[in-house]
């Protein structure tokens, strides 16, 4: 993996950021799936019409699962650096 010293582009597209950083090729299927789940959560939470639907889909158990997976993913990234 190479580390890009440039500032990341201003985007919420996690797939794009992972490709630009050079880590995408090292991601497991589960990590790629996590990115696919997390990316729209940020965007949809910004729009009032989507908030109700988003809140209904995120149970406490689902949120805790996403937090745990995200923490593991962050640790994986930190080890790569």
C-alpha positions in Angstrom: 0.0 0.0 0.0 1.2 3.5 -0.7 0.4 6.5 1.3 -0.8 9.6 -0.6 0.5 12.7 1.1 -2.0 15.0 -0.7 -5.1 16.2 1.1 -8.0 14.0 0.4 -10.7 15.3 -2.0 -13.8 16.8 -0.4 -16.3 14.0 -0.8 -18.3 11.6 1.3 -17.8 8.8 -1.2 -16.0 6.2 0.9 -15.4 3.9 -2.1 -13.7 6.7 -4.0 -11.6 7.8 -1.0 -10.5 4.2 -0.4 -9.5 3.9 -4.1 -7.7 7.2 -4.1 -5.8 6.3 -0.9 -4.7 3.0 -2.4 -6.3 0.7 0.2 -9.3 -0.4 -1.9 -7.4 -3.4 -3.3 -6.6 -4.6 0.2 -10.1 -4.4 1.5 -12.0 -7.6 2.3 -15.5 -8.1 0.9 -16.9 -7.4 4.4 -15.0 -4.1 4.6 -16.3 -3.1 1.1 -19.8 -4.0 2.2 -19.3 -1.8 5.3 -18.3 1.1 3.2 -21.5 0.6 1.1 -23.6 0.6 4.2 -21.9 3.6 5.9 -21.7 5.9 2.8 -25.5 6.6 2.3 -26.1 7.0 6.1 -24.1 10.2 6.1 -25.9 11.6 3.0 -29.4 10.5 4.0 -29.1 11.9 7.5 -28.7 15.4 6.0 -32.1 15.4 4.4 -35.2 15.7 6.5 -37.3 13.6 4.2 -34.9 10.7 4.6 -34.3 11.0 8.4 -37.6 9.3 9.4 -36.9 6.4 7.1 -33.3 6.2 8.3 -34.2 6.3 12.0 -36.7 3.5 11.5 -34.1 1.3 9.9 -31.5 1.8 12.5 -32.2 -0.2 15.7 -30.0 0.0 18.7 -28.6 -3.4 17.8 -27.9 -2.4 14.2 -26.2 0.8 15.3 -24.0 -1.0 17.8 -23.0 -3.5 15.1 -22.1 -0.7 12.7 -20.1 1.1 15.5 -18.2 -2.1 16.3 -17.4 -2.9 12.6 -16.3 0.7 12.0 -14.0 0.6 15.0 -12.4 -2.6 13.7 -12.1 -1.0 10.3 -10.4 2.1 11.7 -7.9 -0.2 13.6 -7.2 -2.1 10.4 -6.5 1.2 8.6 -4.3 2.5 11.4 -2.2 -0.7 11.2 -1.8 -0.2 7.5 -0.3 3.2 8.1 
